[in-house]
Amino acid sequence: MPDQIDRTYLPFTPEQLRSHFIINVDGQIEYYRKSVALYHEFMDLQTKTAGIPLTKARYPRQIEKDKRFWTVTALKQIFDGPARESLFIKATK
């Protein structure tokens, strides 16, 4: 999908996510886009990431440990999945 926010960390288009946000929808989506852009810009400049000081890599590589990405991606997969109803019912028991 060419308009995905990120193939690995958020494999959905902004339009697929839009209805899941309640407030500041554009700001929410922009947060993800900026984080993805920062990450890819940093990674494109690094031929090897071993040995890069944590102080230099922490901010641009935040996406790798960002709970917001992991939560949205996991919940969206369940929400759109074929077993969605049974998974949500099971989670509430």
C-alpha positions in Angstrom: 0.0 0.0 0.0 1.8 3.1 -1.2 0.2 5.6 1.2 0.9 3.6 4.3 2.4 5.7 7.1 5.1 3.1 7.6 5.4 -0.5 6.2 6.7 -1.9 9.4 5.6 0.2 12.3 2.2 1.6 11.1 1.1 -0.3 8.0 -2.1 1.8 7.5 -3.0 4.8 5.5 -4.0 8.0 7.2 -7.6 7.5 6.0 -7.7 4.0 7.5 -6.8 5.5 10.9 -8.8 8.7 10.7 -12.1 7.3 12.1 -10.3 5.8 15.1 -9.2 9.1 16.6 -11.6 11.3 18.6 -9.8 14.6 19.1 -7.1 16.4 17.1 -7.3 13.8 14.3 -4.9 15.7 12.0 -2.5 16.3 14.8 -2.5 12.6 15.8 -1.7 11.5 12.2 0.9 14.2 11.9 2.6 12.8 15.0 3.1 9.4 13.3 4.2 10.9 10.0 6.8 13.1 11.7 8.2 10.2 13.7 8.4 8.0 10.6 10.1 10.7 8.6 12.6 11.4 11.4 13.4 7.7 11.7 13.9 7.0 8.0 16.0 10.2 7.6 18.3 9.0 10.4 18.5 5.4 9.2 19.2 6.5 5.6 22.2 8.4 6.8 23.6 5.5 8.8 25.4 2.7 7.0 25.9 0.9 10.3 24.0 1.6 13.5 26.3 -0.4 15.8 28.4 2.0 17.9 26.2 5.1 17.5 25.9 6.8 20.8 22.5 6.4 22.5 22.3 10.2 22.9 22.5 10.5 19.1 20.1 7.7 18.3 17.5 7.9 21.0 15.2 10.6 19.5 15.3 9.6 15.8 14.8 5.9 16.6 12.0 6.5 19.1 9.6 4.8 16.7 11.2 1.5 17.5 10.0 1.6 21.1 7.1 4.0 20.9 4.1 2.5 22.6 1.7 4.7 20.6 2.8 3.0 17.4 2.7 -0.5 18.9 -0.7 0.1 20.5 -2.4 1.5 17.3 -0.9 -1.2 15.1 -2.0 -4.0 17.4 -5.5 -2.7 18.0 -6.1 -1.9 14.4 -5.0 -5.4 13.3 -7.6 -6.8 15.8 -10.2 -4.3 14.9 -10.0 -5.0 11.2 -9.4 -8.8 11.5 -11.9 -11.5 10.6 -12.1 -12.7 14.2 -12.6 -9.2 15.7 -15.8 -9.8 17.4 -14.7 -13.0 19.2 -11.4 -11.4 20.2 -13.1 -8.4 21.7 -15.6 -10.6 23.6 -12.8 -12.8 24.8 -10.8 -9.8 26.0 -13.7 -8.6 28.2 -14.1 -11.9 30.0 
